[in-house]
Amino acid sequence: MTYNVNQRIAALQPYKPGKPIDELARELGINDIVKLASNENPLGPTHAVIEAIAEASNQLPRYPDGSGFELKQALASHLQVDTAEITLGNGSNDVLDLIARVALQPGSEAIIAEHSFVVYRLAVTCCGGDLVTVPAKDYGADLAAMLAAVTERTRLVFLANPNNPTGTWVTAAAIEHFLQHVPAHVWVVLDEAYFEYVDEAEYGNGLALLDKYPNLIVTRTFSKIYGLASVRLGFSVSSPEFADLLNRARQPFNVNGLAMAAGLAALADDDYVQRSCALNRQGMAQITEGLTAQGYTYIPSVGNFVAFDSGRSGAEVFDALLQQGVIVRPIAEYGLPNHVRVSIGLPIENERFLAALAAIGQS
Ligand SMILES: *Cc1c(COP(=O)(O)O)cnc(C)c1O
């Protein structure tokens, strides 16, 4: 049956989130499940964050501060930017969606790289934009080809740095070169969801380019290194003029009070970020060495996850690992049907994953 609805939306595939632990526990009748499927921080929340949420829950009947005053102040001082440049979102996905709604009209084009984060496609399609997908180079964004794909109709470029699910990245110099050459009618979104994890000398900080390139928008999130995926909190930093447009398009209370309280507490805890980085570095070595030992190749990643070539259908490997109580992520919908993405967990979780992978064999 065909409904009389927006046919672009009817043609979309629903976003497939990582399988929840409770769901698999119910299906298998076991409790000992390891989830390494959504690039979450394995450390768990700190006492300070839990306290902040408990405290904020006293205010549950009241609408939250729709301007996000306190959190914006803290972010501005933490990031050395102006509060007027910040737009808060219900996760950075909310901001990515807002950006597409502000920048695009039906008939506008948005450019993304092959294998890039699936939310860009959703955001562009839902507001009537045409998506232009540029083939990847070595699994990563080919900036020269993306530049060559710009037309008069292009209004938006999404670039995840590093990208999910590949973990590939581009240098600060390459981004600056891109910004120097992209026409002024194109908004460039630099999605730095994994910024804090990256430990590469040539990796840059998008915020440092904002003054020079007013068409640049940088997005960040509390879902990854700050360990707050459940509260849904992210933000963009852009020119105050673009932030003003985003502010017009957003829902009046798009960020809830518990999230803002949690974000404030998390932002004050540099130690948590340091510990998370150290844990990730160690876990990345553990998993990549384990994969190599089992004869698998992987895409070198600077994030908190790694995609490896399973040598067969990633969906099959995903299913076989589920039976072992380990949840990972097949990434066929990203154009990588034989790859599987595994998030870096605690050492014991990484070990469980590697043992499960060995148990299911190469087939
Ligand atoms: C996880 C992720 C985000 C964060 O999304 P939230 O809505 O903030 O949870 C953004 N971009 C990329 C590329 C991601 O992988």
The ligand as a Tripos MOL2 file, in Angstrom:
@<TRIPOS>MOLECULE
LIG
   15    15     1     0     0
SMALL
NO_CHARGES

@<TRIPOS>ATOM
      1 C1         28.6190    8.9250   17.5050 C.3       1 LIG1
      2 C2         28.7460    9.9770   16.4670 C.ar      1 LIG1
      3 C3         28.1490   11.2230   16.6440 C.ar      1 LIG1
      4 C4         27.4580   11.5490   17.9290 C.3       1 LIG1
      5 O1         26.1070   11.5250   17.8540 O.3       1 LIG1
      6 P1         25.2810   12.0250   19.1360 P.3       1 LIG1
      7 O2         23.9720   12.3830   18.5310 O.co2     1 LIG1
      8 O3         26.0110   13.1950   19.6920 O.co2     1 LIG1
      9 O4         25.2260   10.8810   20.0770 O.co2     1 LIG1
     10 C5         28.2970   12.1780   15.6730 C.ar      1 LIG1
     11 N1         29.0200   11.9290   14.5570 N.ar      1 LIG1
     12 C6         29.6250   10.7510   14.3610 C.ar      1 LIG1
     13 C7         30.4390   10.5570   13.1380 C.3       1 LIG1
     14 C8         29.4860    9.7400   15.3010 C.ar      1 LIG1
     15 O5         30.0580    8.5630   15.0970 O.3       1 LIG1
@<TRIPOS>BOND
     1     1     2 1
     2     2     3 ar
     3     2    14 ar
     4     3     4 1
     5     3    10 ar
     6     4     5 1
     7     5     6 1
     8     6     7 2
     9     6     8 1
    10     6     9 1
    11    10    11 ar
    12    11    12 ar
    13    12    13 1
    14    12    14 ar
    15    14    15 1
@<TRIPOS>SUBSTRUCTURE
     1 LIG1         1 GROUP 0 **** ****
